Structures are given as structure tokens and as C-alpha cells.
Amino acid sequence: MSVSVPERPERIIIGPLEILPEEHLARVDGHTLTLSLRELRLLTELARHADRIVARERLFEMVWERPMRAGDRSVDVYVRKLRVKLDTAVPDWSFIHTHFGFGYRLSAEARQPVA
């Protein structure tokens, strides 16, 4: 008889941000973020590819599970929403970085204090 060991749920940590995709949960410093399902899926996919640029078209396919139509700005709209929520939760950190003409990259970077 074989004994199966339950797999540990996926847990992604980037700076003060913790994402638990199977639990549909994202937290910052232990505080739960209020995210829509699409926002959480977008954040999760960016986090799974942390420190790498992900093309807008690829993000759309991963999150919406279909090809992106020409001119569709959904990814940009949801990135903006995520940025606002992350900036509100942790104003001292920057997470989502735009690479114009390519896509987006998730990387936790502490913001420099303004002198």
C-alpha cells in the first residue's frame, strides 16, 4: 500500500507580498488585500514569473484563457487597479513595473524616501 503525502499549497512571497493562489488570497504584512478574481489571477501570474517581463498578450492568455484581440486594453486596466490597491496597502514599495512595448514585470522594490 502506498501512502500519499499531501502537497503543500503554492505560496509565493515577493517582498512584503504573500500570494496563496489555491486559497484565492493575497496578503501584505499579514493584512488581506481585497482583490477581484481577475486581479488576483493577474497578480498570481506576474508573481509566478517574478523578475521577468511578461508580454501583455501572454498575461491576457494566462488570465482570461483566450487570445487577446487587437486593441484590447484589459491587461492595462487591471494592472492600474492592482497598482492602486498595492500602493494603498504598502506605499513604501513598488511592485508592478511597465516595460513599454513589451509588457509588465513584478518585482518588489522599496521606494526611496523623498528628500
C-alpha positions as CSV (number, residue, x, y, z in Angstrom):
1,M,0.0,0.0,0.0
2,S,1.4,3.4,-0.9
3,V,1.0,6.4,1.2
4,S,0.5,9.7,-0.4
5,V,1.8,12.8,1.2
6,P,-0.4,15.9,0.6
7,E,1.3,18.6,-1.4
8,R,1.8,21.9,0.2
9,P,-0.3,24.6,-1.3
10,E,1.5,27.1,-3.5
11,R,2.8,30.1,-1.6
12,I,4.5,32.9,-3.4
13,I,6.4,35.6,-1.5
14,I,7.7,38.8,-3.0
15,G,8.9,41.3,-0.6
16,P,6.1,42.0,1.9
17,L,3.6,40.5,-0.5
18,E,2.3,36.9,0.0
19,I,0.1,35.1,-2.5
20,L,-1.8,31.9,-1.8
21,P,-3.4,31.1,-5.2
22,E,-5.3,28.0,-4.0
23,E,-6.9,29.9,-1.2
24,H,-7.7,32.9,-3.5
25,L,-5.8,35.1,-1.1
26,A,-3.1,37.8,-1.2
27,R,-1.7,39.5,1.9
28,V,0.7,42.3,2.7
29,D,2.3,42.2,6.1
30,G,-0.4,39.8,7.2
31,H,-3.3,42.0,6.0
32,T,-5.6,40.6,3.4
33,L,-5.9,42.6,0.1
34,T,-9.4,42.9,-1.3
35,L,-8.9,41.8,-4.9
36,S,-11.3,40.7,-7.6
37,L,-10.7,37.2,-9.1
38,R,-9.1,38.7,-12.2
39,E,-6.9,41.0,-10.2
40,L,-5.7,38.0,-8.1
41,R,-5.1,35.9,-11.2
42,L,-3.1,38.6,-12.8
43,L,-1.1,39.2,-9.7
44,T,-0.5,35.4,-9.4
45,E,0.7,35.0,-12.9
46,L,3.0,38.0,-12.6
47,A,4.3,36.6,-9.3
48,R,4.9,33.2,-10.9
49,H,7.2,35.0,-13.4
50,A,8.7,37.3,-10.8
51,D,11.6,39.5,-12.1
52,R,10.8,38.6,-15.7
53,I,9.0,40.7,-18.2
54,V,5.7,39.1,-19.3
55,A,4.2,40.3,-22.5
56,R,0.7,41.8,-22.3
57,E,-0.6,39.3,-24.8
58,R,0.7,36.4,-22.7
59,L,-0.7,37.8,-19.5
60,F,-4.1,38.1,-21.2
61,E,-4.0,34.5,-22.4
62,M,-3.0,33.2,-18.9
63,V,-5.6,35.3,-17.0
64,W,-8.6,35.4,-19.5
65,E,-7.8,32.0,-21.0
66,R,-8.2,33.1,-24.6
67,P,-6.3,35.1,-27.2
68,M,-6.2,38.8,-26.8
69,R,-8.0,40.8,-29.5
70,A,-6.2,43.7,-31.2
71,G,-6.6,46.9,-29.3
72,D,-7.8,45.2,-26.1
73,R,-6.6,47.2,-23.0
74,S,-7.9,44.9,-20.3
75,V,-4.5,44.0,-19.0
76,D,-3.5,47.6,-18.7
77,V,-6.8,48.4,-16.8
78,Y,-6.3,45.6,-14.4
79,V,-2.6,46.4,-13.8
80,R,-3.7,50.0,-12.9
81,K,-6.3,48.7,-10.5
82,L,-3.7,46.4,-8.9
83,R,-1.2,49.2,-8.6
84,V,-3.7,51.4,-6.8
85,K,-4.5,48.6,-4.3
86,L,-0.9,47.7,-3.7
87,D,0.1,51.4,-3.4
88,T,-2.6,51.9,-0.8
89,A,-1.6,48.8,1.2
90,V,2.1,49.3,1.0
91,P,3.0,52.8,-0.1
92,D,6.7,52.3,0.6
93,W,7.0,49.5,-2.0
94,S,6.7,49.4,-5.8
95,F,5.7,46.0,-7.4
96,I,4.4,46.2,-11.0
97,H,6.9,47.8,-13.4
98,T,5.9,48.7,-17.0
99,H,8.3,47.8,-19.9
100,F,6.8,49.9,-22.7
101,G,6.3,48.0,-25.9
102,F,6.9,44.7,-24.1
103,G,4.7,44.1,-21.0
104,Y,5.0,44.0,-17.2
105,R,7.4,42.7,-14.6
106,L,6.6,42.0,-10.9
107,S,9.5,42.8,-8.6
108,A,9.3,44.2,-5.0
109,E,11.4,47.4,-4.8
110,A,11.5,49.6,-1.8
111,R,10.8,53.2,-2.8
112,Q,13.4,55.8,-1.9
113,P,12.2,58.4,0.6
114,V,11.6,61.8,-0.9
115,A,14.2,64.3,0.5
